[in-house]
């Protein structure tokens, strides 16, 4: 049986997840979708909104937030769904997991990698994060969960842009870009977003990421030799200097190949120490002795790599790695990676 694609929909309270989900469930895209809802609390108000006019199978988890108490439950729910699908009891083509506004998507994403049974049935497609343009700045200031949701995202939707002026939206977009430069951002109005931008983004599919995101390897105008500027550093946007967000990103680049065993040892060690603070990281690497790109990525302590396509004739063999995390010591990473070069 083909793997069932799964999408994690996250965003802070009131950011419009349900509106987007309702749109996804009502649009005539011809796909059968199972929704796993994890709203916080006993009352599933969202169910009232979602159920009418849709034929989707909606699975409710009523006992709390998906990341804390019901990690097991999510696993059980996914497992039951796959079993019932195999038996022909229910029919669906993909799963959407709506997390509570207070959730950290990390543990949800890890479920798809740490559990063999789940990994054999599902393919984690991507993490989508909604940010409310009106309240986003305040939420990012005060709530680490909101910042983590940005750090984990493969695609970011900015909602409620009609409620604020352009300067506010631009400042928010710029701030979010510093926290997660690898996730495209898009303004959405009442959840009206093309379905193609919600599904099959292949955020976690290593090889496909290169096909979809050719920019991933290209420079971005203000790179130094080995890394791009972090938040607030060499940045010509004065309007957000009061934000010193703990979720930051940095990029390592080099034209020299890596020594594979040194790199493996270093990454293994760094993940042991900083894993809980490493939200998402990925890269395309030039390894000594290999004519193919090596693509690697991880969530927290879980790290994997894959052989990518061959370097094209004449293509510059540049390694590029992006790290997004909570107060990660970029100098430790940079120096360590530098020492892994052949």
N, C-alpha and C positions, 0 to 999 in steps of 0.2 A: 504494500500500500504506500502511495506517495506520502511524503511528509506534509503535515497540515501546517500552513503558515499561521503564525501568531503575531499579533500586533499589541503592544502595550501602550495604552493611552493614559497619559499622565498630565498633571497640571494642577496648580494650586486651587483651593476652594473658590468656586465661582468663576473659574476661567473659561467656562463654556464647554467642558468635556461632553456633558449630556447633550447639548445642542448639536455638537458635531456628530456624536454617536447617533442621535435621532436621524440626522440627515443621512448618515451612512446607511442606516437601517431602512430608510424609506426610499432612497434613490433607486431607480430601476436599473441596477447594474447587473442583474441576473445572477448574483452570487448568494449562496446560502451562508449566513454568518451566525456563529454561536457567540453570544456575548457573556462574558463573565464579569459580573459587576461587584465591586468591592466598596460600595459607599460606606462610610463610617456610621455606625449606629444601628438601631434595630429596625427603623422604618425605611423601607425602600421606596422613597418617594419617586425616584427615577423610574421605577417600574411602571408607575401610573402613567408617566409621560411616554415611556417607550413602547408599552405593549400595544397601544391601539394602532390599527392599520398595518401592523407588521406581522409576518408569519414566522419570524425568527424564533429559535429556541433560546429563551433567556434563562440563564442559570444564576440564581442569586446566592450570595454568601452573606448570611446575615450577622455573622458573629465577629465583626471588627475589621480592622484594616489588614490588607493583604500582606503587608510586609512584616507585621509584628506577630500577631497571634495566629494568623491562618496560612502560614507558609505551607504547612502540611495539607491544609484544606485545598489550597490552590492545586497542589500536586494531585490530591485525590480527585478533585473536580476534573482536571485535565485528563487524568487516567480513565475516569469513568466515561467521560465524553468520547475518548478514543475507542474504548471498549464497546460502547453502545453504537458508535458509528460502524465499527467492524461487523457487529451483529446485524446491522441494517435497521436498528430500532430508531435511530435518528439520522438525519442527513444534513451535513453542513460541510462547507469547503474550507472555512477558515475560522479562526478564533480571534476575538478582540477582548482584551482584558482591560477593563476600566479600573484604575487604581483610585483609592480615596485621595482627596486633595492633600492629605497629610503624609502620603506614602513616599518612601524612598524607593525608586524603581529597581535599585541594585539587586536586592534579594529576589524580586520577581524574575528579573532577567536570569539570575543564577540558577533558578529552578530548571531552566531549559538546558543547562549544561551539566548540572551536578547529578541529575537523576537519569540513569540509563533508560528507564522505561519511557520517560517523557522525551528524552533526546531521540529515541527511536520512532516516536510518533509525530513530533512537532519540529518545525523549523522556526526559530525566532526571527521574524522579519525585521521589525524595527521598533524603536521607542519614539513615540510622538509626544511632544510636550506643548501644552497650550499656556500662553502667558497673557494675562489680562492687562491691556494697555493702561487702563485707568488706575488699577491698584498694584500693578506689577512691581514698580519701583519700591513701594513701601514693603511689599511682601519679600522682595529680594533683600531689602535692608534688614528685615527683622526675623526671617525664617530660613534656617539652613536647609530645610526640606525643599523650599522653593529653588534655592541655588543648586542643590543636588539634582533636581529634576532637569534643570538647564544643562548641567554637566553630562547627564546621561543621554541626552536627546540625539536622535538621528535626523529629526525634522522638527522645527519649531514653528508653531502658528501663533501669531500675535492677534488676539481677539479684542473686541470692543474699541477698535481704533476710532470709531465714529464719536466716541464720548470725550476725546481729548484732542488737543491741537497737534499739528504736524511736528512741531519741535519736540513735544513730549514723546511722540512715537519714535522719532529719529534717535533721541537720546537713549530710549529703552533698547532699540535695535542695536545701537552701538555698544551699549553695556553688555548685552547678551552675547554679542559677537566676541567680546573679549573673554567671556567665560567659556564659550564653546564655538571656536571658529570653524569647526568642521560640519556643523549642522546648518543647512539652508534655512532661512527664515522667510515666512510669508504672512502677509496680513490677511486675516479672514473676517468675513462679515456674517454673523449669525450661522457659523458653521458651513457656509457655502464654499466648499473646497472640492476641486476635481478629485474623483475617487482614485485616480492614478497617483495622486500625491499622498494618499493615505495607505494604500496597499502595495505590496511587492516593491518596497523601497530597497530591500536587500541590505539593510544597514549592517546586518551581522554576517552576511555572506561575503567571505573575504575576497574571492575573485571578482564577484559581481560588483563589489564596491568600486573597483578600478574602472569598470566599464561605465558605470553611472557617473562617476565623479572624477573625470580626467584631471580636474583642477587639483586633485589631492596631491599630485606630485609637483605642481607648478609653483613657482615663487609667487609671493603676493605683494611685491612692490616695496615692502619695507623690511625685508629680511636682512639679518646680519649674516655673517658667514655660516654660523652654526645654529642660530636660533632666532625666532621672531620675537617681537616685543611682547612682554607680559602686560597685564592690565595696568594702565596708568603710566607706563614707562615709554618715553619717546612718543607720546601720543598727542596729536594736535587737536584734540577735542576737549576744551577746558570745562565743558558743562558737566562732566561727571567725575571730577577728581575727588569729590567727597566720598565716592564709593570705593572702598578697598575690599572687594569681595574675596571671600576665602576660597571660592571656586575659581580656579585660574587655569589657564592652559599655557603650554609652551611647546615649542617645536625644536627638534634636533635635526640638523641636516649635515650630511657630509658626502663628499665625492670619493672618499677613500672607502674601500670595502671593509666589512666587519670580519673579524676572526670569529667563526661560528662558536667554538667552544667557550671563548672568553665572554662572548655576548650572552650565551645561555647561562653561564655561571652568574654573571652580573644581574641579569633580569630575574633569575631565580632568587637571588639574595634580596634584591630591591623589593620584590613582591612580598617576601616574608616580612620585611620591615614596614613598608608603606602600603601594602595591599588594601587595608581597610579605607585608606584615604585616596586610593587611585580609583576614580570613577570609571573612566573609559580611556583606553589608550590603543593606538593602532599605528601601523606603519608599513611602508614598503621598503625592503632592505636589499642592499647589494652585499651578497656574501662571497667571500673569497672562495674561488674554486667552483662557483656555480654560475651557469649562464642564464639562470632563471631568477626572476624576482622572488623574494620570499616575503609573504604577506603575513603580518602578525597582528593580533589584537587581544584585548582582554577587558574583563570587568572585575574590579577588585582583585582577589587573589587568583582568579581563573584566567589562564593565558593559553592561547593556542596559536599555531602557525601553520601555514599552508604554502605549497609551491605555487607561484603564480606563473604568468606567461614568460616567455623568454624576453630578454632585453632586445629591443629591435636594433638592427644594424645602424650604427651611428648615434643611437640614443645615449644621452649622458646618464651614466649609472650613478644616480644620486640616491642615497638613502634618506628617507624622511620619516620621522616619528613624531606623532602628536600625543601629548599626555594631558589629560584633564583631571584635576583632582583638588582635594582640599588642602590648601597650604603646603603643597609639595615643595621640597627644597630643590628648586630647579638646578642650582649649582652642583648639588650632589649627583643628580641624574646626568647633567652635561659632562662633568668631569669623568664620571664612570663610563659613559658611553664612548667618550673620546679615547679612553684607555683600552676599549675593546676593538678599536680599529686595527686592521692588519698593517 
